Amino acid sequence: MSVEQAGFDALAFRRTLGLFTTGVTIITACGQDGERVGVTANSFSSVSLDPPLVLWSLAKSARSLDAFTNAEYFTIHILSAGQEDLSNRFASRGEDKFSGIDVTDGFGGSPLISGCCARMQCRTVHQYEGGDHIIFVGEVVDLVSSDAAPLVFQAGKYALASRKADAPPFVTSTATEFKDDFLGYLLWRAYFQFAAELRKEGAISDYSDDEFLLLVTLAHNNWRSPGGIAKAMFHGDAEEDTQEALAGLEAKGLLERMTGADGVELVGLNRNGMDSALAALAAAKSTEAVFLDKLGLWDGAALKNLLRGFIVETDPGLPHPWERQDNEAEPLRTSV
Ligand SMILES: Cc1cc2nc3c(=O)[nH]c(=O)nc-3n(C[C@H](O)[C@H](O)[C@H](O)COP(=O)(O)O)c2cc1C
C-alpha cells in the first residue's frame, strides 16, 4: 500500500513522524574496500536488553548502502548538543565526510568519532527489508557514554533537551494577577538570584552594577568614548549613568582618559583596571559555574539556548555592549 492509498500524503506522513522527538546519531562503518562511511540518522531505537540489541534504518537510495549492508560492524554515535555541524555534515551526500575529523578505528575498522554523548559499537545480526529502507539490527559489543547534553531533533529542527522543573505547578495569571508564570517575573527573579550570588564574590562586591558592567565591557574592548559606552551599555542616552560609572572606576584608580585620533575623548582601563576586570570576570565565571552545577549540564545548555533565542527574537535593534560604536575612533595607543 502506498502513502496515497493509505489516505494521506507523503508530507503529512513526514510531518507526523517529525512530531516524535528523537536524539540524533551518526552511524559509521567501514566498507569492504576500506572506504569509511557515515550517515546522520534519527531512526535509531533500542530493541532488546538481553541480548543488547539496537536498530536503525537506512534509505536504499543512500550512497553508503552497499558499505553498510556488507560491513560486519557499525558504530552508533549519539551526538551531543554542540555537534549540530557534524550532524549536518553527515546528512549531506559529500564523498569525504571524515576530512579534518579525528577518528580512530573500531571493530571491523568502523570509524570512531570523539566528543559524542555516547558511542555503541555493534555487530550486524539482522538486516530486514523495510519499504524504501533497510533495517539493521545490531548487537552492542562495546559502549562508552558521558554526561554531555544530547542533541535533539524535533519537527525537522535541532533542539535541546531540558528537564521539567521540579517546582510547584504555575498558577495561571489573570489579566490583573501577577503570579509566577509571568515571564517578566521569571526573568527578573532569575536575574535577582544570579546577581545576589555574584555580589558575594570578593572581586566584585566593591562595584555598583553599572561599574561592574563598564569594567567587563572595557575589558573586552578598551578605550571607548563615553557616548559610545552610553549607547552600547545603557542602550541609549544615559549620559548621567555613564558618567557616574566612569567616575566610580576613576575614583578607584582603575580608569584613565585620553584624546583619540580625531579629538574624541576616550576612556580606558589602566593596568590596575585591567587586572581588576580580569579578577571580576573570573569571579563572575565561578558564580556561573555554581549555578550551572545546580541546574545540571543539560538544563544549563537549554536555558542559555532559550535566553539566546529570547534575546534574538525580541531584540529591538540594541547594539552589543562589547562592540565598538561607529562614532568611536580607534585610540592612538591600545595598550594599557
Ligand atoms: C536529523 C536527521 C536524521 C536522519 N535520519 C536518517 C535515517 O534514519 N535514515 C536515513 O537513511 N537517512 C537519514 N537522514 C538522511 C541522511 O543522513 C542523508 O540522506 C545522508 O546524506 C545519507 O548519506 P549517504 O548518501 O552518504 O549514505 C537523516 C538526516 C537528518 C538531518
The ligand as an SDF file (V2000), in Angstrom:
LIG
                    3D

 31 33  0  0  0  0  0  0  0  0999 V2000
   18.3640   14.5870   11.7440 C   0  0  0  0  0  0  0  0  0  0  0  0
   18.4880   13.6700   10.5550 C   0  0  0  0  0  0  0  0  0  0  0  0
   18.1190   12.3550   10.6620 C   0  0  0  0  0  0  0  0  0  0  0  0
   18.2440   11.4690    9.5920 C   0  0  0  0  0  0  0  0  0  0  0  0
   17.8880   10.1780    9.7370 N   0  0  0  0  0  0  0  0  0  0  0  0
   18.0500    9.3030    8.7180 C   0  0  0  0  0  0  0  0  0  0  0  0
   17.7660    7.9300    8.9040 C   0  0  0  0  0  0  0  0  0  0  0  0
   17.3870    7.4790    9.9680 O   0  0  0  0  0  0  0  0  0  0  0  0
   17.9390    7.0890    7.8260 N   0  0  0  0  0  0  0  0  0  0  0  0
   18.3810    7.5520    6.6190 C   0  0  0  0  0  0  0  0  0  0  0  0
   18.5130    6.7500    5.6860 O   0  0  0  0  0  0  0  0  0  0  0  0
   18.6700    8.8620    6.4360 N   0  0  0  0  0  0  0  0  0  0  0  0
   18.5310    9.7320    7.4490 C   0  0  0  0  0  0  0  0  0  0  0  0
   18.8630   11.0530    7.2910 N   0  0  0  0  0  0  0  0  0  0  0  0
   19.3730   11.5000    5.9890 C   0  0  0  0  0  0  0  0  0  0  0  0
   20.8190   11.0460    5.7700 C   0  0  0  0  0  0  0  0  0  0  0  0
   21.6620   11.4960    6.7760 O   0  0  0  0  0  0  0  0  0  0  0  0
   21.3010   11.5780    4.4100 C   0  0  0  0  0  0  0  0  0  0  0  0
   20.4770   11.1040    3.3960 O   0  0  0  0  0  0  0  0  0  0  0  0
   22.7490   11.2300    4.0950 C   0  0  0  0  0  0  0  0  0  0  0  0
   23.1610   12.0410    3.0390 O   0  0  0  0  0  0  0  0  0  0  0  0
   22.9700    9.8260    3.6550 C   0  0  0  0  0  0  0  0  0  0  0  0
   24.3580    9.7160    3.3920 O   0  0  0  0  0  0  0  0  0  0  0  0
   24.9530    8.9330    2.1460 P   0  0  0  0  0  0  0  0  0  0  0  0
   24.0600    9.1890    0.9620 O   0  0  0  0  0  0  0  0  0  0  0  0
   26.3360    9.4720    2.0040 O   0  0  0  0  0  0  0  0  0  0  0  0
   24.9430    7.4800    2.5080 O   0  0  0  0  0  0  0  0  0  0  0  0
   18.7440   11.9480    8.3480 C   0  0  0  0  0  0  0  0  0  0  0  0
   19.1090   13.2840    8.2410 C   0  0  0  0  0  0  0  0  0  0  0  0
   18.9900   14.1420    9.3170 C   0  0  0  0  0  0  0  0  0  0  0  0
   19.4040   15.5690    9.1980 C   0  0  0  0  0  0  0  0  0  0  0  0
  1  2  1  0
  2  3  1  0
  2 30  2  0
  3  4  2  0
  4  5  1  0
  4 28  1  0
  5  6  2  0
  6  7  1  0
  6 13  1  0
  7  8  2  0
  7  9  1  0
  9 10  1  0
 10 11  2  0
 10 12  1  0
 12 13  2  0
 13 14  1  0
 14 15  1  0
 14 28  1  0
 15 16  1  0
 16 17  1  0
 16 18  1  0
 18 19  1  0
 18 20  1  0
 20 21  1  0
 20 22  1  0
 22 23  1  0
 23 24  1  0
 24 25  2  0
 24 26  1  0
 24 27  1  0
 28 29  2  0
 29 30  1  0
 30 31  1  0
M  END
$$$$
